Amino acid sequence: MRAGDCDLWLKDETGHLTGSFKDRGSAVGVGWALQNDIARVGTVSHGNMARSVAATAAATGRDCVVLVPADIPADRLSHISVFGPTIIRVEGAYGDLYERSFDLEQSMDGLFINSDDPLRVAGQKTVAYEIVDQITPEAIVLPVSSGGNASAVWKGLRELEWMGHLDDSPRLHLVQAEACSPIADAYGSEATAVGRVQPSETIAYSIANPDPPSGTRALEAARQTGGSVIAVSDQAVRDAQDRLARQAGVRVEPASATTLAGAESLVESGEITADETVVLVLTGTGFTEQIVDDVQPPTVALDVLPQRLPEILSS
Ligand SMILES: *Cc1c(COP(=O)(O)O)cnc(C)c1O
């Protein structure tokens, strides 16, 4: 895969249990519940984290409670419900649930594993170990929403430095969607903390947190490693998503395609140069998405296929 004349390495996270890096965090979080005889786990999510916690709970015989927003689309709901959790549609300010869910732990008699839970972060940091074990990048490009994963990758890199496995931390370049970019806004305005934004719709639904709980830490991760936080348009994301499928054979969801769109813009601005080793983290599979595309391949009778094939291939 290339962006301009820069070669890109892809860290493919789409092959986990439920198709995203969230499974790294759920393995540690739900594993903790298993080890400590906590029979029930919960999460506040309507996407990959919900699916991941529900599946990991199922695999370890834990009960699972998933709190979703009341207006969740039906196909998203079914991708979670296949793993058999108790799903509750919550009306009201869904954004406040992240904090308020911890008050529910007692009445639920269980443990909430949300996006920047220390156990989740501990699991997700292992992607940094794997990357550095295979290659020494100058830059890592990562989509960011709640900031939990950016915190995790940064933590992993700092540990590797501390243990003497890494001389210089790679720069962390974080990417958001233009329609919802609180961390990129804070970076651009040189703010010290990330505030809440009023989001609009984006195809990159997995990274549309308007009030990221670990946003300020993600901002710091980008700054302290010499990286940056940028935002990309939905059109650039769509193009990047197609390019990843057609040129690398990886079908990712839009949130993950922001990394290629982001790398293209970083090459253009000179923040990434052709001589550098750059890794894009492809955070989640595109196979859970409904693909609406009017594909019209030719229809050919079997008997005439031998004659027609050369003509079709050359058209
Ligand atoms: C959750 C998620 C992200 C964002 O991770 P945060 O820890 O919320 O910043 C990016 N890509 C995909 C596919 C995700 O599911």
The ligand as an SDF file (V2000), in Angstrom:
LIG
                    3D

 15 15  0  0  0  0  0  0  0  0999 V2000
  -13.4270    1.7370   18.9430 C   0  0  0  0  0  0  0  0  0  0  0  0
  -12.8560    1.8950   17.6020 C   0  0  0  0  0  0  0  0  0  0  0  0
  -11.9470    2.9170   17.2910 C   0  0  0  0  0  0  0  0  0  0  0  0
  -11.5820    4.0160   18.2540 C   0  0  0  0  0  0  0  0  0  0  0  0
  -10.9460    3.5900   19.4290 O   0  0  0  0  0  0  0  0  0  0  0  0
  -11.0180    4.4640   20.7680 P   0  0  0  0  0  0  0  0  0  0  0  0
  -10.3450    3.6450   21.7870 O   0  0  0  0  0  0  0  0  0  0  0  0
  -12.4720    4.7090   21.0710 O   0  0  0  0  0  0  0  0  0  0  0  0
  -10.3300    5.7630   20.4880 O   0  0  0  0  0  0  0  0  0  0  0  0
  -11.3790    2.9170   16.0290 C   0  0  0  0  0  0  0  0  0  0  0  0
  -11.7050    2.0010   15.1000 N   0  0  0  0  0  0  0  0  0  0  0  0
  -12.5940    1.0220   15.3610 C   0  0  0  0  0  0  0  0  0  0  0  0
  -12.9150    0.0400   14.2910 C   0  0  0  0  0  0  0  0  0  0  0  0
  -13.1920    0.9260   16.6170 C   0  0  0  0  0  0  0  0  0  0  0  0
  -14.0780   -0.0440   16.8590 O   0  0  0  0  0  0  0  0  0  0  0  0
  1  2  1  0
  2  3  1  0
  2 14  2  0
  3  4  1  0
  3 10  2  0
  4  5  1  0
  5  6  1  0
  6  7  2  0
  6  8  1  0
  6  9  1  0
 10 11  1  0
 11 12  2  0
 12 13  1  0
 12 14  1  0
 14 15  1  0
M  END
$$$$
